[in-house]
């Protein structure tokens, strides 16, 4: 009679499960395109917050500041990835 012990199946990734626990269920890595798309969406959302009926400009300054900061990070990432080639 065959044993009832379940055999552990080896993950289909090249990384060690001890280093990256998520590799066991199939995902291990980053998605640069998705991160850039999300950053662009956040920039647009922050700038869309400028439209409204608020009276103070402090909120506007914070939204613009964070949008510019994220844009600088995106530009720096694009420049660094092109220089690495």
C-alpha positions, 0 to 999 in steps of 0.5 A, a space after each residue: 500500500 502506498 504511503 499517505 505522506 504528502 510529498 512536498 513539491 519543489 517550487 518552480 523558482 530559482 530562489 531559495 525558499 528560506 530567503 524568500 518565503 513567497 517563492 513557495 507559492 509562486 511569486 518572487 520578484 518585483 514589478 517595475 512597470 506596475 510600480 511606475 504605473 501606480 506612481 503615475 496614478 498617485 501623481 494624477 490623484 494628488 493633483 486632482 485633489 487640487 480641485 475643490 472648494 477648500 479655502 486654505 492653500 496648505 493642502 495644495 502645497 502638500 499635494 503639489 509637494 508630494 506629487 513633485 517628490 514622486 515625479 523626481 523619484 520616477 525621473 531618477 529611476 528612469 535615468 539610473 536604469 538607462 545609465 546602467 545599460 
